[in-house]
Amino acid sequence: MAATISQTTGKSEAEANQMIDNLERSAQQAKETGAQAANTTGATFIALAISMFLGAVAAALGSLAATAPRFAPPYRGAGERAGARAEAGTYASR
């Protein structure tokens, strides 16, 4: 390979070998940098997924708290009509 490079470029075989070594070194560095970027991206997306899940839980709990009744409405028994006076001692008479 070095011979082909030296013939094509007009450089000596030693220079061609040096070019090959430099290219191999650069390729290895690019591979390592790509692996680091992939690991960082993966960790970021895992953290993002966890934070989105926690946000969904917080939103659900907030909506439940916002729509929960402040007090229980009075119970109306089978014999009571709407608007009828409640008997003493029931929730509505307090």
Backbone as ProteinMPNN parsed JSONL, in Angstrom:
{"seq_chain_A": "MAATISQTTGKSEAEANQMIDNLERSAQQAKETGAQAANTTGATFIALAISMFLGAVAAALGSLAATAPRFAPPYRGAGERAGARAEAGTYASR", "coords_chain_A": {"N_chain_A": [[0.82, -1.18, 0.0], [1.948, 1.222, 0.797], [3.765, 1.517, -1.228], [2.166, 1.975, -3.452], [1.023, 4.409, -2.748], [3.326, 6.011, -2.631], [4.118, 5.941, -5.302], [1.939, 7.173, -6.536], [1.757, 9.705, -5.338], [4.314, 10.661, -5.504], [6.02, 10.743, -3.371], [8.451, 9.538, -0.956], [8.789, 6.076, 0.175], [8.984, 5.97, 2.952], [7.819, 8.374, 3.733], [5.259, 7.843, 2.784], [4.556, 5.675, 4.403], [4.519, 7.024, 6.845], [2.351, 8.741, 6.395], [0.295, 6.831, 6.239], [0.374, 5.788, 8.848], [-0.349, 8.103, 10.281], [-2.96, 8.473, 9.311], [-4.183, 6.099, 10.244], [-3.945, 6.503, 13.005], [-5.506, 8.806, 13.304], [-7.988, 7.752, 12.53], [-8.418, 5.92, 14.59], [-8.607, 7.657, 16.789], [-10.916, 9.053, 16.039], [-12.764, 6.991, 16.169], [-12.73, 6.401, 18.925], [-13.638, 8.857, 19.95], [-16.201, 8.913, 18.843], [-17.333, 6.717, 20.193], [-17.326, 7.714, 22.819], [-19.097, 9.86, 22.494], [-21.426, 8.475, 21.844], [-21.899, 7.085, 24.247], [-22.303, 9.224, 26.018], [-24.554, 10.425, 24.869], [-26.415, 8.35, 25.146], [-26.631, 8.163, 27.956], [-27.663, 10.694, 28.458], [-30.178, 10.565, 27.198], [-31.397, 8.581, 28.729], [-31.554, 9.859, 31.222], [-33.249, 11.932, 30.441], [-35.582, 10.512, 29.785], [-36.277, 9.512, 32.308], [-36.743, 11.92, 33.685], [-38.913, 12.888, 32.21], [-40.827, 10.942, 32.802], [-41.109, 11.346, 35.573], [-42.125, 13.936, 35.481], [-44.582, 13.434, 34.246], [-45.818, 11.924, 36.234], [-45.937, 13.851, 38.261], [-47.647, 15.703, 37.027], [-49.981, 14.177, 36.832], [-50.568, 13.732, 39.539], [-50.921, 16.363, 40.349], [-53.169, 17.075, 38.845], [-55.045, 15.391, 39.974], [-55.1, 16.408, 42.574], [-56.085, 18.947, 42.074], [-58.646, 18.506, 41.123], [-59.942, 17.157, 43.106], [-62.613, 16.865, 45.417], [-63.299, 19.331, 47.922], [-64.666, 18.785, 50.23], [-66.775, 16.157, 51.369], [-69.864, 15.616, 49.776], [-73.166, 15.9, 51.228], [-74.732, 12.917, 52.282], [-77.499, 11.427, 50.837], [-80.146, 9.666, 51.83], [-82.226, 6.84, 50.875], [-84.863, 7.517, 51.444], [-84.947, 10.273, 51.452], [-85.597, 13.36, 49.821], [-84.456, 15.569, 47.271], [-83.734, 18.71, 48.503], [-85.331, 18.408, 50.703], [-85.702, 18.757, 54.244], [-83.096, 17.799, 56.352], [-82.72, 15.277, 58.835], [-82.091, 15.785, 62.35], [-78.734, 15.576, 63.373], [-77.586, 14.562, 61.096], [-75.309, 14.957, 58.386], [-75.967, 17.154, 56.784], [-77.344, 18.865, 58.474], [-75.614, 20.096, 60.16]], "CA_chain_A": [[0.0, 0.0, 0.0], [2.848, 2.375, 0.837], [4.387, 1.647, -2.545], [1.173, 2.586, -4.335], [0.907, 5.815, -2.351], [4.55, 6.724, -3.021], [4.104, 6.097, -6.763], [0.886, 8.098, -6.932], [2.009, 11.059, -4.846], [5.687, 11.057, -5.777], [6.768, 10.816, -2.118], [9.194, 8.316, -0.665], [8.013, 5.063, 0.909], [8.988, 6.339, 4.363], [6.776, 9.389, 3.88], [3.977, 7.164, 2.57], [4.287, 4.927, 5.647], [4.158, 8.018, 7.864], [0.981, 9.163, 6.089], [-0.59, 5.722, 6.62], [0.335, 5.774, 10.321], [-1.144, 9.262, 10.712], [-4.372, 8.201, 9.0], [-4.662, 5.064, 11.166], [-4.057, 7.139, 14.311], [-6.684, 9.679, 13.244], [-9.176, 6.898, 12.493], [-8.603, 5.37, 15.941], [-9.096, 8.752, 17.629], [-12.307, 9.316, 15.66], [-13.557, 5.878, 16.698], [-12.859, 6.596, 20.375], [-14.494, 10.023, 20.163], [-17.557, 8.472, 18.526], [-17.808, 5.87, 21.288], [-17.625, 8.605, 23.944], [-20.31, 10.615, 22.162], [-22.552, 7.548, 21.95], [-22.153, 6.84, 25.671], [-22.863, 10.448, 26.597], [-25.909, 10.585, 24.332], [-27.253, 7.336, 25.78], [-26.887, 8.572, 29.342], [-28.531, 11.867, 28.423], [-31.535, 10.151, 26.877], [-31.941, 7.859, 29.885], [-31.933, 10.89, 32.195], [-34.402, 12.635, 29.89], [-36.747, 9.642, 29.93], [-36.636, 9.487, 33.726], [-37.329, 13.207, 34.054], [-40.235, 12.973, 31.589], [-41.713, 10.085, 33.584], [-41.402, 12.047, 36.825], [-43.002, 15.056, 35.136], [-45.922, 12.895, 34.009], [-46.368, 11.564, 37.548], [-46.263, 15.108, 38.946], [-48.825, 16.27, 36.379], [-51.143, 13.368, 37.218], [-50.886, 14.017, 40.943], [-51.434, 17.73, 40.396], [-54.543, 17.105, 38.346], [-55.896, 14.757, 40.99], [-55.251, 17.342, 43.691], [-56.881, 20.091, 41.643], [-60.035, 18.124, 40.871], [-60.505, 16.471, 44.268], [-63.558, 17.715, 46.146], [-62.769, 19.855, 49.171], [-65.368, 18.084, 51.291], [-67.711, 15.174, 50.841], [-71.236, 16.123, 49.768], [-74.004, 15.162, 52.165], [-75.331, 11.688, 51.783], [-78.955, 11.434, 50.84], [-80.662, 8.306, 51.939], [-83.249, 6.471, 49.914], [-86.119, 8.164, 51.765], [-84.849, 11.726, 51.388], [-85.729, 13.993, 48.513], [-83.604, 16.739, 47.11], [-84.333, 19.903, 49.065], [-86.049, 18.117, 51.94], [-84.887, 19.014, 55.431], [-82.459, 16.603, 56.89], [-83.001, 15.043, 60.247], [-81.037, 16.244, 63.248], [-77.646, 14.63, 63.539], [-77.005, 14.193, 59.814], [-74.242, 15.853, 57.9], [-76.528, 18.361, 56.208], [-77.889, 19.766, 59.496], [-74.525, 20.645, 60.98]], "C_chain_A": [[0.879, 1.263, 0.0], [3.5, 2.599, -0.519], [3.429, 2.324, -3.509], [1.038, 4.07, -4.031], [2.128, 6.598, -2.803], [4.617, 6.916, -4.534], [3.086, 7.152, -7.185], [1.22, 9.53, -6.539], [3.415, 11.557, -5.156], [6.521, 11.204, -4.521], [7.505, 9.51, -1.902], [8.324, 7.332, 0.115], [7.961, 5.378, 2.397], [7.916, 7.397, 4.629], [5.384, 8.772, 3.707], [3.592, 6.36, 3.808], [3.873, 5.872, 6.774], [2.732, 8.517, 7.642], [-0.026, 8.088, 6.509], [-0.73, 5.661, 8.134], [-0.518, 6.916, 10.858], [-2.638, 9.026, 10.469], [-4.961, 7.15, 9.945], [-4.864, 5.635, 12.566], [-5.296, 8.039, 14.367], [-7.973, 8.87, 13.242], [-9.46, 6.306, 13.879], [-9.141, 6.441, 16.896], [-10.562, 9.074, 17.316], [-13.228, 8.228, 16.194], [-13.779, 6.029, 18.199], [-13.769, 7.776, 20.7], [-15.951, 9.676, 19.879], [-18.146, 7.597, 19.622], [-18.158, 6.715, 22.516], [-18.912, 9.39, 23.709], [-21.54, 9.723, 22.287], [-22.894, 7.261, 23.409], [-22.805, 8.047, 26.338], [-24.304, 10.657, 26.139], [-26.859, 9.587, 24.972], [-27.603, 7.71, 27.209], [-27.823, 9.768, 29.399], [-29.971, 11.47, 28.14], [-32.173, 9.345, 27.998], [-32.387, 8.863, 30.944], [-33.157, 11.665, 31.725], [-35.675, 11.804, 30.038], [-37.216, 9.585, 31.381], [-37.29, 10.8, 34.128], [-38.704, 13.392, 33.42], [-41.246, 12.113, 32.347], [-42.092, 10.763, 34.9], [-42.304, 13.257, 36.59], [-44.427, 14.59, 34.885], [-46.589, 12.504, 35.321], [-46.78, 12.825, 38.301], [-47.512, 15.747, 38.335], [-50.082, 15.495, 36.764], [-51.547, 13.649, 38.663], [-51.447, 15.43, 41.097], [-52.863, 17.814, 39.895], [-55.5, 16.438, 39.312], [-56.137, 15.699, 42.163], [-56.151, 18.516, 43.308], [-58.351, 19.745, 41.469], [-60.681, 17.405, 42.047], [-61.481, 17.392, 44.989], [-62.966, 18.131, 47.493], [-63.432, 19.191, 50.374], [-66.353, 17.135, 50.633], [-69.115, 15.763, 50.852], [-72.101, 15.31, 50.728], [-74.639, 13.957, 51.504], [-76.848, 11.808, 51.873], [-79.424, 9.993, 50.84], [-81.771, 8.072, 50.936], [-84.556, 7.207, 50.177], [-86.082, 9.664, 51.643], [-85.001, 12.209, 49.959], [-84.754, 15.165, 48.445], [-84.347, 17.951, 47.646], [-85.111, 19.656, 50.343], [-85.136, 18.377, 53.119], [-84.323, 17.717, 55.95], [-82.803, 16.48, 58.364], [-81.825, 15.536, 61.075], [-79.987, 15.166, 63.359], [-77.046, 14.188, 62.222], [-76.005, 15.248, 59.383], [-74.819, 17.193, 57.444], [-77.022, 19.338, 57.274], [-76.811, 20.414, 60.334], [-74.155, 22.014, 60.575]], "O_chain_A": [[0.592, 2.236, -0.698], [3.758, 3.737, -0.911], [3.847, 3.166, -4.304], [0.949, 4.892, -4.943], [2.001, 7.717, -3.3], [5.117, 7.938, -5.004], [3.349, 7.938, -8.095], [0.995, 10.46, -7.313], [3.676, 12.757, -5.076], [7.628, 11.737, -4.584], [7.235, 8.508, -2.563], [7.271, 7.691, 0.643], [6.96, 5.071, 3.045], [7.195, 7.325, 5.624], [4.445, 9.145, 4.41], [2.43, 6.364, 4.215], [2.981, 5.555, 7.562], [1.985, 8.698, 8.603], [-1.077, 8.402, 7.069], [-1.837, 5.499, 8.647], [-1.315, 6.726, 11.778], [-3.471, 9.341, 11.318], [-6.098, 7.286, 10.396], [-5.836, 5.297, 13.242], [-6.038, 8.033, 15.349], [-8.948, 9.259, 13.883], [-10.617, 6.207, 14.288], [-10.022, 6.167, 17.712], [-11.351, 9.337, 18.223], [-14.346, 8.512, 16.623], [-14.886, 5.81, 18.691], [-14.581, 7.7, 21.622], [-16.841, 10.109, 20.611], [-19.327, 7.718, 19.946], [-19.165, 6.464, 23.178], [-19.719, 9.56, 24.623], [-22.579, 10.162, 22.778], [-24.071, 7.202, 23.764], [-23.742, 7.904, 27.123], [-25.168, 11.025, 26.935], [-27.99, 9.938, 25.308], [-28.756, 7.582, 27.621], [-28.679, 9.851, 30.28], [-30.89, 11.985, 28.776], [-33.386, 9.426, 28.194], [-33.476, 8.732, 31.503], [-34.013, 12.016, 32.536], [-36.73, 12.339, 30.38], [-38.418, 9.607, 31.65], [-38.293, 10.794, 34.841], [-39.581, 13.999, 34.035], [-42.397, 12.514, 32.514], [-43.258, 10.755, 35.293], [-43.158, 13.562, 37.422], [-45.379, 15.271, 35.268], [-47.786, 12.726, 35.502], [-47.849, 12.864, 38.91], [-48.348, 16.279, 39.065], [-51.132, 16.093, 36.998], [-52.732, 13.787, 38.968], [-52.355, 15.654, 41.898], [-53.68, 18.543, 40.458], [-56.644, 16.871, 39.455], [-57.249, 15.777, 42.685], [-56.901, 19.02, 44.145], [-59.213, 20.605, 41.648], [-61.865, 17.074, 41.983], [-61.201, 18.579, 45.154], [-62.226, 17.373, 48.119], [-62.808, 19.054, 51.426], [-66.714, 17.307, 49.469], [-69.517, 16.356, 51.853], [-71.793, 14.152, 51.007], [-75.026, 13.983, 50.335], [-77.39, 12.246, 52.888], [-79.113, 9.217, 49.936], [-82.199, 8.989, 50.235], [-85.294, 7.496, 49.235], [-87.137, 10.291, 51.728], [-84.583, 11.542, 49.012], [-84.298, 15.672, 49.471], [-85.494, 18.184, 47.264], [-85.514, 20.61, 51.007], [-83.919, 18.232, 53.004], [-84.991, 16.683, 55.978], [-83.13, 17.459, 59.035], [-80.711, 15.685, 60.573], [-80.307, 13.98, 63.432], [-76.045, 13.473, 62.241], [-75.904, 16.313, 59.992], [-74.226, 18.243, 57.69], [-77.113, 20.535, 57.002], [-77.136, 21.249, 61.179], [-73.257, 22.611, 61.168]]}, "name": "protein", "num_of_chains": 1, "seq": "MAATISQTTGKSEAEANQMIDNLERSAQQAKETGAQAANTTGATFIALAISMFLGAVAAALGSLAATAPRFAPPYRGAGERAGARAEAGTYASR"}
